[in-house]
Amino acid sequence: MTKIKKEELKDIFRIKLLERGFPVDDAELCAEIFTDNTASGVYSHGINRFPLFIEYIDKGLIKPGAKPALKKSYSAVEQWDGNIGPGPLNAYAVTQRAMELAEEYGIGCIALRNTNHWMRAGYFGWMAAEKGFIFICWTNTIPNLPPWNAKQAATGNNPIVVAVPRKEGPVVLDMALSQFSYGKIADYINKNRELPYYGGFDSQGNLTKDPSEINKTQRALPIGLWKGAGLSLLLDLIASILAEGNSTADLSKSEYDTGMSQVFIAIKPVFNDKLELYVDEILRFYKSAEPVSVDEVIYYPGERSARFKKKCEEEGIPVEEQLLDRIKAL
């Protein structure tokens, strides 16, 4: 393990993207997103995912330079086509647009189709919340989650983000609808570690903490059991209906995780001029609960990520040297 300055890591990403035909501004922004994800401690959707991102570009599954395009609009609701462009850049563009609509109407909703993996969805929650917006976004995915009582995956772990602005640091919940995201499962596989809680089913249909077994069966455990499976279905329905795009059923026809549908909703809290007081009071009560042990700390969503990022900015980002060398050699 070594430490690297944020700008140095960003330069490595940027150079690799420029080599593959990214316009200069796109390469800069995409590199910034990958770097920020890594510096926020979400390696699974930062540096660890970058080689796969490059692989998808090389296979023609991600089109450098492609831009999202407006297809339909109705007041504060718009439908866009991502044109199979880079997922993080598509998501950044429509997040900006959702905030513009919210400035005008109080709320803005964008449905996006034909896009790619947006990497760390929380990035866009932070982006909007730091500008004063309440923000919700989600995506559908390839089938990697079983309906409750089913043996096969027939819905997605459909990550969702909910963010609330706050001057001292936004509250940002970024989660998949599986107990562990597949990016996190990959992290545990790479570290040869067992999951701390049951995360899915093995080939015999038993609950397991073995990340390799879950990755093999693609039967992750839904959050809240049947409730998580039901929520996954509804998010898939809403995203594919609004975007007129691919559903998880459609995505099941390809071996690659591409062409998904997403929803981005920005809300301007126009009726509440005491938002900071509301949020701070709620967080104080939340954190006043007694920890289960003296070693445990109660964090609100996004708090640990913000602390990790601050430390990385001061001391450098810890990365595995072998992975860094692999990316340099791509």
TIKEBA-238747 format. One record per residue (C-alpha): residue number from 1; residue in one letter; x negated, y negated, z. Coordinates in nm, 4 decimals. Each point is the difference from the previous one (the first is absolute). Layout:
BEGIN
   nr  rest         x         y         z
  NUM     A         X         Y         Z
...
//
This chain:
BEGIN
   nr  rest         x         y         z
    1     M    0.0000    0.0000    0.0000
    2     T   -0.1219   -0.3467   -0.0915
    3     K    0.1430   -0.3511    0.0196
    4     I    0.0495   -0.2262   -0.2966
    5     K    0.1087   -0.3621   -0.0216
    6     K    0.3459   -0.0608   -0.1376
    7     E   -0.1260   -0.2000   -0.2996
    8     E   -0.2536    0.2701   -0.0896
    9     L    0.2652    0.2702   -0.0046
   10     K    0.2305   -0.2237   -0.2019
   11     D   -0.2762   -0.0544   -0.2583
   12     I   -0.0432    0.3764   -0.0421
   13     F    0.3712    0.0453   -0.0657
   14     R    0.0136   -0.3037   -0.2304
   15     I   -0.2901    0.1184   -0.2170
   16     K    0.1565    0.3444   -0.0500
   17     L    0.3305   -0.1577   -0.1013
   18     L   -0.1675   -0.2404   -0.2439
   19     E   -0.1809    0.2960   -0.1563
   20     R    0.3403    0.1506   -0.0744
   21     G    0.1434   -0.2995   -0.1768
   22     F    0.1727   -0.1899    0.2803
   23     P    0.0341   -0.3747   -0.0679
   24     V   -0.2230   -0.1996    0.2353
   25     D    0.2819   -0.1355    0.2191
   26     D    0.1669    0.3413    0.0210
   27     A   -0.3262    0.1691    0.0976
   28     E   -0.0564   -0.2630    0.2706
   29     L    0.3467    0.0398    0.1525
   30     C    0.0072    0.3789   -0.0232
   31     A   -0.3447    0.0217    0.1612
   32     E    0.1201   -0.2334    0.2762
   33     I    0.2997    0.2242    0.0707
   34     F   -0.2109    0.3173    0.0175
   35     T   -0.2503   -0.1768    0.2250
   36     D    0.2658   -0.1441    0.2304
   37     N    0.1637    0.3423    0.0339
   38     T   -0.3328    0.1518    0.1001
   39     A   -0.0827   -0.2836    0.2397
   40     S    0.3420    0.0455    0.1609
   41     G   -0.0868    0.3606    0.0822
   42     V    0.2235    0.1553   -0.2662
   43     Y   -0.2805    0.1884   -0.1754
   44     S    0.2498    0.2447   -0.1513
   45     H    0.1348   -0.2803   -0.2206
   46     G   -0.3227   -0.1937   -0.0297
   47     I   -0.3470    0.1345   -0.0691
   48     N    0.1076    0.3656    0.0272
   49     R    0.2616   -0.0447   -0.2719
   50     F   -0.2154   -0.2039   -0.2368
   51     P   -0.1572    0.2982   -0.1859
   52     L    0.3493    0.1375   -0.0738
   53     F    0.1092   -0.3466   -0.1170
   54     I   -0.2929   -0.0016   -0.2439
   55     E    0.0868    0.3537   -0.1123
   56     Y    0.3556   -0.1108   -0.0820
   57     I   -0.1384   -0.2919   -0.2026
   58     D   -0.2343    0.2319   -0.1904
   59     K    0.2900    0.2354   -0.0754
   60     G    0.2136   -0.2857   -0.1333
   61     L    0.2535    0.0282    0.2823
   62     I   -0.0742   -0.3581    0.1114
   63     K   -0.0314   -0.2673   -0.2670
   64     P   -0.2487   -0.2782    0.0803
   65     G    0.1325   -0.3402   -0.0989
   66     A    0.3660    0.1080   -0.0117
   67     K    0.2331   -0.2518    0.1645
   68     P    0.3453    0.0414    0.1555
   69     A    0.2839   -0.1483   -0.2055
   70     L    0.3412   -0.1346    0.1004
   71     K    0.2825    0.2086   -0.1496
   72     K    0.3196   -0.1167    0.1703
   73     S    0.1018   -0.2598    0.2559
   74     Y    0.3094   -0.0835    0.2007
   75     S   -0.0369   -0.2876    0.2464
   76     A   -0.2453    0.1163    0.2688
   77     V   -0.0329    0.3530   -0.1427
   78     E   -0.2401    0.0843   -0.2820
   79     Q   -0.1096    0.3134   -0.1810
   80     W   -0.3577    0.0313   -0.1258
   81     D   -0.1982    0.2556   -0.2017
   82     G   -0.3531    0.0716    0.1170
   83     N   -0.1089    0.1309   -0.3414
   84     I   -0.2185    0.2625    0.1725
   85     G   -0.2401   -0.2716    0.1127
   86     P   -0.2115    0.0205    0.3168
   87     G    0.2377    0.0592    0.2917
   88     P   -0.1624   -0.2433    0.2450
   89     L    0.0077   -0.2828   -0.2552
   90     N    0.3611    0.0697   -0.0988
   91     A    0.1015   -0.0006    0.3665
   92     Y   -0.1908   -0.3237    0.0651
   93     A    0.1712   -0.1741   -0.2919
   94     V    0.3547    0.0988    0.0934
   95     T   -0.0611   -0.0739    0.3695
   96     Q   -0.0879   -0.3540   -0.1075
   97     R    0.3147   -0.0128   -0.2111
   98     A    0.2194    0.1288    0.2845
   99     M   -0.1311   -0.2822    0.2203
  100     E    0.0767   -0.2557   -0.2722
  101     L    0.3576    0.1264   -0.0188
  102     A    0.0282   -0.0092    0.3794
  103     E   -0.1126   -0.3623    0.0013
  104     E    0.2826   -0.0791   -0.2403
  105     Y    0.2789    0.2271    0.1251
  106     G   -0.1057    0.0995    0.3525
  107     I   -0.0576    0.3559   -0.1222
  108     G   -0.1732    0.1544   -0.2984
  109     C    0.0251    0.3597   -0.1154
  110     I   -0.2155    0.1539   -0.2728
  111     A    0.0456    0.3524   -0.1350
  112     L   -0.3076    0.1243   -0.1872
  113     R   -0.0247    0.3045   -0.2289
  114     N   -0.2816    0.1709   -0.1919
  115     T   -0.2664   -0.0949    0.2504
  116     N   -0.2840    0.1850    0.1706
  117     H   -0.1097    0.0677    0.3568
  118     W   -0.0202   -0.3323    0.1844
  119     M   -0.2642    0.1338    0.2419
  120     R    0.0618   -0.1445    0.3507
  121     A    0.3537   -0.1346   -0.0047
  122     G   -0.0659   -0.1917    0.3210
  123     Y   -0.2211   -0.2390   -0.1975
  124     F    0.3101   -0.1515   -0.1573
  125     G    0.1805   -0.0166    0.3335
  126     W   -0.2898   -0.1980    0.1458
  127     M   -0.0135   -0.2153   -0.3116
  128     A    0.3639   -0.1066    0.0344
  129     A    0.0144   -0.0216    0.3804
  130     E   -0.3063   -0.2257    0.0119
  131     K    0.1956   -0.2406   -0.2225
  132     G    0.2989    0.0007    0.2347
  133     F    0.2259    0.2624   -0.1600
  134     I    0.1693    0.3063    0.1406
  135     F   -0.0869    0.2708   -0.2488
  136     I    0.1150    0.3529   -0.0866
  137     C   -0.1354    0.2185   -0.2773
  138     W    0.0024    0.3675   -0.0869
  139     T   -0.0822    0.2424   -0.2788
  140     N    0.1075    0.3428   -0.1119
  141     T   -0.2594    0.2693   -0.0665
  142     I   -0.0507    0.3403   -0.1517
  143     P    0.1818    0.2721    0.2009
  144     N   -0.2166    0.0710    0.3034
  145     L    0.2581    0.0272    0.2783
  146     P    0.2628    0.2744    0.0475
  147     P    0.3656   -0.0807    0.0613
  148     W    0.0899    0.1257    0.3450
  149     N    0.0492    0.3803    0.0010
  150     A   -0.1664    0.0288   -0.3428
  151     K   -0.3046    0.2044   -0.1015
  152     Q   -0.1105   -0.2240   -0.2860
  153     A   -0.0841   -0.3685   -0.0205
  154     A    0.2844   -0.1793   -0.1783
  155     T   -0.0374   -0.3549    0.1295
  156     G   -0.2939   -0.2339    0.0604
  157     N   -0.1686   -0.1344    0.3112
  158     N    0.1017   -0.3394   -0.1438
  159     P   -0.2137   -0.2514    0.1974
  160     I    0.1773   -0.3074    0.1378
  161     V   -0.1265   -0.3275    0.1469
  162     V    0.1852   -0.2406    0.2281
  163     A   -0.1783   -0.3238    0.0956
  164     V    0.0891   -0.2950    0.2249
  165     P   -0.1974   -0.3280   -0.0009
  166     R   -0.1792   -0.1261    0.3105
  167     K   -0.2698   -0.2650    0.0386
  168     E   -0.2114    0.2135    0.2333
  169     G    0.0187    0.2917   -0.2412
  170     P    0.2909    0.1528   -0.1909
  171     V    0.1775    0.3156    0.1112
  172     V   -0.0392    0.2450   -0.2884
  173     L    0.1309    0.3554   -0.0026
  174     D   -0.1483    0.2021   -0.2863
  175     M    0.1017    0.3639   -0.0034
  176     A    0.0807    0.2973   -0.2159
  177     L    0.3107    0.2061    0.0696
  178     S   -0.2185    0.2997    0.0741
  179     Q   -0.1509    0.0316    0.3469
  180     F   -0.3408   -0.0487   -0.1640
  181     S   -0.0504   -0.1556   -0.3432
  182     Y   -0.1885    0.2138   -0.2510
  183     G   -0.2784   -0.2557    0.0081
  184     K   -0.0329    0.0561    0.3747
  185     I    0.0177    0.3764   -0.0515
  186     A   -0.2871   -0.0318   -0.2495
  187     D   -0.1986   -0.1937    0.2624
  188     Y    0.0406    0.2842    0.2489
  189     I   -0.0992    0.2554   -0.2652
  190     N   -0.3158   -0.1978   -0.0840
  191     K   -0.0888   -0.0216    0.3686
  192     N    0.0812    0.3693    0.0515
  193     R    0.2315   -0.0889    0.2858
  194     E    0.3386    0.1278    0.1116
  195     L    0.2970   -0.2377    0.0100
  196     P    0.0870   -0.1242    0.3521
  197     Y    0.3687    0.0965   -0.0481
  198     Y    0.1904    0.2369   -0.2244
  199     G   -0.0053   -0.1499   -0.3474
  200     G    0.1660    0.2526   -0.2284
  201     F    0.0531    0.3622   -0.0939
  202     D   -0.2448    0.2739   -0.1016
  203     S    0.0548    0.2622   -0.2715
  204     Q    0.1931    0.2181    0.2468
  205     G    0.2391   -0.2845    0.0794
  206     N   -0.1402   -0.0638    0.3476
  207     L   -0.0734   -0.3426    0.1426
  208     T   -0.3727   -0.0676   -0.0107
  209     K   -0.2656   -0.2548    0.0949
  210     D   -0.2324    0.1286   -0.2744
  211     P   -0.0247   -0.2825   -0.2588
  212     S   -0.1298    0.2355   -0.2711
  213     E    0.3073    0.2216    0.0317
  214     I    0.2339   -0.2988   -0.0303
  215     N   -0.1894   -0.1317   -0.3003
  216     K    0.0311    0.3445   -0.1620
  217     T    0.3729    0.0476    0.0628
  218     Q    0.0941   -0.3682   -0.0567
  219     R    0.2505    0.0484    0.2806
  220     A   -0.0696   -0.2878    0.2343
  221     L    0.2200   -0.0437    0.3063
  222     P    0.2549   -0.2827   -0.0427
  223     I    0.0008   -0.2637    0.2744
  224     G    0.3049    0.0531    0.2189
  225     L    0.0469    0.3441   -0.1619
  226     W    0.3308   -0.0064   -0.1943
  227     K    0.0305   -0.3777    0.0515
  228     G   -0.3262   -0.0663   -0.1816
  229     A    0.0991    0.2293   -0.2856
  230     G    0.3325   -0.1819   -0.0358
  231     L   -0.1659   -0.3431    0.0081
  232     S   -0.2442    0.1162   -0.2675
  233     L    0.2886    0.0949   -0.2274
  234     L    0.1729   -0.3374    0.0449
  235     L   -0.3178   -0.1988   -0.0684
  236     D   -0.0540    0.2014   -0.3184
  237     L    0.3597   -0.0599   -0.1078
  238     I   -0.0129   -0.3765    0.0578
  239     A   -0.3404   -0.0490   -0.1659
  240     S    0.0826    0.2009   -0.3120
  241     I    0.3491   -0.1539   -0.0324
  242     L   -0.1137   -0.3632    0.0344
  243     A   -0.3085    0.0458   -0.2172
  244     E    0.1726    0.2272   -0.2524
  245     G   -0.3221    0.1949    0.0307
  246     N   -0.1317    0.3410    0.0888
  247     S    0.1390    0.1872    0.2985
  248     T   -0.1927    0.2591    0.1970
  249     A    0.1774    0.2604   -0.2158
  250     D   -0.1416   -0.1695   -0.3116
  251     L   -0.3458   -0.0272    0.1545
  252     S    0.0047    0.3747    0.0715
  253     K   -0.0382    0.0647   -0.3743
  254     S   -0.3583   -0.1297    0.0022
  255     E   -0.3010    0.1245    0.1911
  256     Y   -0.1162   -0.3594    0.0508
  257     D    0.1249   -0.2564    0.2516
  258     T    0.0868   -0.2760   -0.2458
  259     G    0.3037   -0.1837   -0.1367
  260     M    0.1808   -0.0491    0.3321
  261     S    0.2739   -0.2450    0.0979
  262     Q   -0.0397   -0.2579    0.2785
  263     V    0.1998   -0.2697    0.1794
  264     F   -0.1303   -0.3273    0.1500
  265     I    0.2222   -0.2215    0.2188
  266     A   -0.1122   -0.3356    0.1448
  267     I    0.2194   -0.1888    0.2463
  268     K   -0.0547   -0.3578    0.1139
  269     P    0.1103   -0.0292    0.3655
  270     V    0.1852   -0.3266   -0.0672
  271     F    0.2437    0.0202    0.2931
  272     N   -0.2544    0.0483    0.2763
  273     D   -0.2228   -0.2930    0.0950
  274     K   -0.1179    0.1857    0.3110
  275     L   -0.1336    0.3079   -0.1753
  276     E   -0.3298   -0.0046    0.1890
  277     L    0.1803   -0.0008    0.3358
  278     Y    0.2236    0.2873   -0.1068
  279     V   -0.2879    0.2122   -0.1219
  280     D   -0.2303   -0.0718    0.2935
  281     E    0.2719    0.0761    0.2549
  282     I    0.0889    0.3291   -0.1671
  283     L   -0.3661    0.1018   -0.0253
  284     R   -0.0643   -0.0870    0.3662
  285     F    0.2859    0.2261    0.1045
  286     Y   -0.1151    0.2738   -0.2395
  287     K   -0.3532   -0.0027    0.1406
  288     S    0.1184   -0.0234    0.3626
  289     A    0.0899    0.3713    0.0001
  290     E   -0.2289    0.2083    0.2217
  291     P   -0.2488    0.2115   -0.2015
  292     V    0.0136    0.3762    0.0476
  293     S   -0.3590   -0.0102    0.1303
  294     V   -0.2701   -0.2533    0.0854
  295     D   -0.1809    0.0914   -0.3227
  296     E    0.2909   -0.0933   -0.2242
  297     V    0.0741   -0.3469   -0.1407
  298     I    0.3347   -0.1128   -0.1414
  299     Y   -0.0408   -0.1703   -0.3361
  300     Y    0.2616   -0.1617   -0.2185
  301     P   -0.0066    0.0982   -0.3716
  302     G   -0.2937   -0.1633   -0.1754
  303     E   -0.1880   -0.0986    0.3158
  304     R   -0.2722    0.2655   -0.0192
  305     S   -0.0489   -0.0607   -0.3703
  306     A   -0.0509   -0.3735    0.0609
  307     R   -0.2542    0.0679    0.2761
  308     F   -0.1923    0.2469   -0.2155
  309     K   -0.0103   -0.2478   -0.2871
  310     K   -0.1310   -0.2785    0.2235
  311     K   -0.2763    0.2289    0.1243
  312     C   -0.0925    0.1021   -0.3559
  313     E   -0.0213   -0.3616   -0.1092
  314     E   -0.2397   -0.0700    0.2860
  315     E   -0.2099    0.3187   -0.0074
  316     G    0.0500    0.1525   -0.3451
  317     I    0.2216    0.2841   -0.1221
  318     P   -0.1020    0.3548    0.1036
  319     V   -0.0085    0.2260   -0.3072
  320     E   -0.1414    0.3414   -0.0808
  321     E   -0.3224   -0.0332   -0.1976
  322     Q    0.0792    0.3004   -0.2206
  323     L    0.3336   -0.1509   -0.1018
  324     L   -0.1585   -0.3377   -0.0685
  325     D   -0.2659    0.1653   -0.2186
  326     R    0.2708    0.1957   -0.1829
  327     I    0.1886   -0.3205   -0.0819
  328     K   -0.3175   -0.1736   -0.1181
  329     A   -0.0662    0.2932   -0.2321
  330     L    0.3486    0.0103   -0.1538
//
